[in-house]
């Protein structure tokens, strides 16, 4: 069974980004539960800003799970990337992600690596960037495994990276790894830009698919853009996907409406009965 999740951003510097609820963890959890979501996906500024005891209480109170935790603030706030030409910065990037792995892992949830993949630019060619990414994943994948969860790696789109932009790119990155604990996160907004056929790309991901960002073509709630979700839902069922479809979307026209529209679309496609 596919489960529903909704995003909560605790990163002031990312305001205006694709997150349904903002700033207040307690309110975000309460609203997520009120709309019937199974889980929340949280984007912290740093793990030091989080209170594990408070989060545990909120999840228990609202009968929610933690679906995943993002590392995007590592780039947006701290300008850390795994492909930085400076080895010290690459090390700091790995440490930042490790802290999220450890915090989220305590709740049985994976960390997400997306924007921290960086770019190949200047003297850094694609092959070198991929080598640095693989080096980091070889360290971080086993760390996540110690918590009994995968590490999620997210292909982006051409406007955000020139490295991993598609499922095929993601599989190319993962195939040589010794660790088999890194899974792909397919964001359906990015996929709308980069994939020739989204349903086929999900079939290609198969058992390497660990998480889905449930968004329409315009980064709004599913049903408010032009993506045809019926073949996507069929493909997810065909590959036996049983993870989270998480709404990483713009809060338009407002957070409450975006959350309500997401749940209506989720139930239509994944809980039709």
C-alpha positions in Angstrom: 0.0 0.0 0.0 1.2 3.5 -0.9 1.2 5.9 2.0 0.6 9.7 2.0 2.8 12.4 3.4 3.0 16.2 3.4 6.0 18.5 3.7 6.9 20.9 6.6 9.7 23.4 6.1 11.6 24.8 9.1 14.0 26.7 6.9 13.2 30.5 6.7 15.8 30.9 3.9 13.7 28.6 1.7 10.5 30.6 2.1 8.6 30.5 -1.2 9.8 27.0 -2.0 7.6 23.9 -2.6 6.5 23.0 1.0 2.9 22.9 2.2 3.4 23.9 5.8 6.0 26.3 7.2 7.9 27.3 10.3 5.8 25.8 13.0 6.3 22.0 13.5 3.5 21.6 16.0 1.0 23.3 13.7 2.2 21.5 10.7 1.8 18.1 12.3 -1.7 19.1 13.6 -2.8 20.2 10.1 -1.3 17.1 8.5 -3.3 14.9 10.8 -6.5 16.9 10.3 -6.3 16.4 6.5 -5.7 12.7 7.0 -2.1 12.3 6.0 -0.2 9.2 7.2 3.1 11.0 7.7 5.1 14.2 7.5 8.3 15.0 5.6 10.4 17.6 7.5 13.1 19.9 6.2 15.1 21.3 9.1 17.7 24.1 9.0 20.0 21.9 11.0 19.3 18.9 13.2 20.6 21.0 16.2 17.4 23.1 15.7 15.2 20.0 16.2 13.9 18.7 19.5 13.7 14.9 19.2 11.5 14.6 22.2 9.0 17.2 20.9 8.9 15.5 17.5 8.2 12.1 19.1 5.4 13.6 21.2 3.9 15.3 18.2 4.0 12.2 16.0 2.4 10.1 18.7 -0.2 12.7 19.5 -1.3 13.0 15.9 -0.8 9.4 15.0 1.7 10.3 12.3 4.9 8.8 11.0 8.1 10.6 9.9 8.2 9.8 6.1 11.6 11.3 5.5 13.9 14.3 6.3 15.4 16.6 3.8 19.0 17.9 3.6 18.2 20.8 1.3 19.3 23.4 3.9 22.8 22.1 3.5 22.9 23.8 0.2 20.3 26.6 0.6 21.6 27.9 3.9 25.2 26.5 4.3 26.3 26.3 0.7 27.5 22.7 1.1 27.6 20.3 -1.8 29.0 16.8 -2.2 30.8 17.8 -5.5 32.5 21.0 -4.3 36.1 21.2 -5.6 37.2 21.9 -2.0 37.7 18.6 -0.1 37.0 20.3 3.2 33.6 21.5 2.0 32.8 18.1 0.7 33.6 16.7 4.1 31.3 19.2 5.8 28.6 18.3 3.3 28.9 14.6 4.2 28.8 15.5 7.9 25.7 17.6 7.5 23.9 14.7 5.7 25.2 12.2 8.3 23.6 14.3 11.1 20.2 14.2 9.2 20.6 10.4 8.7 21.2 9.9 12.4 18.3 12.1 13.5 15.8 10.7 11.0 17.0 7.2 11.5 16.0 7.4 15.1 12.5 7.7 13.9 12.8 4.9 11.3 12.9 7.4 8.5 15.4 8.0 5.6 17.3 11.2 4.7 17.1 12.8 1.3 20.0 14.0 -0.8 18.9 16.3 -3.6 20.2 19.8 -4.0 23.4 18.9 -2.1 24.5 16.9 -5.1 25.8 20.1 -6.7 26.9 20.5 -10.3 29.8 19.8 -12.6 31.2 23.1 -13.6 34.5 24.9 -14.2 37.3 22.3 -14.0 35.0 19.7 -12.5 33.9 17.3 -15.2 30.9 15.0 -14.9 33.0 11.9 -14.3 34.8 13.5 -11.4 31.6 14.8 -9.9 30.0 11.3 -10.1 33.1 9.8 -8.4 32.8 12.3 -5.5 29.1 11.5 -5.3 29.7 7.8 -5.2 32.5 8.2 -2.6 30.0 10.0 -0.3 27.2 7.5 -0.9 29.6 4.6 -0.1 30.0 6.2 3.3 26.5 7.5 3.9 24.5 4.4 2.7 25.9 2.1 5.3 25.3 4.8 8.0 21.6 4.8 7.0 21.6 1.0 7.0 22.7 1.0 10.6 19.4 2.6 11.4 17.5 0.1 9.3 16.5 2.7 6.6 17.7 3.5 3.1 19.4 6.7 2.0 17.3 8.5 -0.7 18.9 10.2 -3.7 16.8 12.5 -5.7 17.3 13.3 -9.5 16.5 17.0 -10.0 16.0 18.8 -13.3 18.3 20.7 -15.8 17.6 24.0 -14.1 18.9 22.8 -10.7 21.7 20.4 -11.6 23.6 19.1 -14.6 24.4 15.8 -12.9 21.6 13.5 -11.9 18.5 14.7 -13.8 16.6 11.4 -14.5 16.0 7.9 -13.3 18.5 6.7 -15.9 21.1 9.1 -14.5 20.3 7.9 -11.0 20.7 4.3 -11.8 24.0 5.0 -13.6 25.2 6.6 -10.3 24.0 3.8 -8.1 24.9 0.7 -10.2 28.7 0.6 -9.3 28.1 1.2 -5.6 29.2 -1.5 -3.2 26.4 -0.4 -0.8 23.0 -1.4 -2.0 21.3 0.8 0.6 20.8 3.9 -1.6 17.4 4.2 -3.3 16.0 6.8 -5.7 13.5 9.5 -4.9 11.5 10.3 -8.0 10.0 13.8 -7.8 7.2 13.8 -10.3 7.6 17.6 -10.9 11.2 17.0 -12.0 10.2 13.9 -13.9 7.7 16.0 -15.9 10.6 18.1 -17.2 13.2 15.4 -17.8 11.5 12.0 -18.5 10.1 11.1 -21.9 7.5 8.9 -20.2 7.1 9.2 -16.4 5.3 5.8 -16.0 8.1 4.0 -17.9 10.8 5.8 -15.8 9.1 4.5 -12.7 9.1 1.0 -14.1 12.8 1.4 -14.9 13.5 2.4 -11.3 11.6 -0.7 -10.1 12.9 -2.0 -6.8 15.4 0.9 -6.7 12.5 3.4 -6.1 12.3 4.4 -2.4 10.1 7.5 -2.3 8.0 9.7 -4.5 7.3 13.4 -4.4 3.7 13.8 -5.3 3.4 17.0 -7.4 1.8 18.2 -10.6 3.5 19.7 -13.7 3.4 23.2 -12.2 4.7 22.2 -8.8 1.2 22.6 -7.4 -1.0 19.9 -5.8 -1.8 17.0 -8.0 -4.9 17.8 -10.0 -4.0 21.4 -10.5 -1.6 20.9 -13.4 -1.6 18.9 -16.6 0.2 15.6 -15.6 -1.9 12.5 -16.3 -1.6 10.5 -13.1 -3.5 7.4 -14.1 -0.6 5.7 -15.9 1.7 6.9 -13.1 -0.4 5.2 -10.4 -0.7 2.1 -12.6 3.1 1.9 -12.9 3.6 2.3 -9.1 1.3 -0.5 -8.5 3.0 -2.7 -11.1 6.4 -2.4 -9.5 4.9 -3.0 -6.0 5.8 0.4 -4.6 4.8 0.6 -1.0 6.5 3.8 0.2 5.4 7.3 0.5 3.8 9.7 -2.0 4.8 13.0 -0.4 3.4 16.4 -1.3 6.5 18.6 -2.0 4.4 21.3 -3.6 3.8 25.0 -3.5 1.2 26.1 -0.9 -1.1 27.5 -3.5 -3.6 29.1 -3.3 -2.8 28.4 0.4 -1.5 25.6 2.6 -4.9 24.3 3.6 -6.3 24.1 0.0 -3.1 22.6 -1.3 -3.2 19.9 1.4 -6.9 19.2 0.8 -6.4 18.9 -3.0 -3.4 16.6 -2.4 -5.5 14.2 -0.3 -8.4 14.2 -2.7 -6.0 13.3 -5.5 -4.1 10.7 -3.4 -7.4 9.0 -2.5 -8.6 9.0 -6.1 -5.4 7.4 -7.5 -4.3 5.2 -4.6 -7.3 4.5 -2.4 -10.2 4.5 -4.9 -12.3 2.2 -2.7 
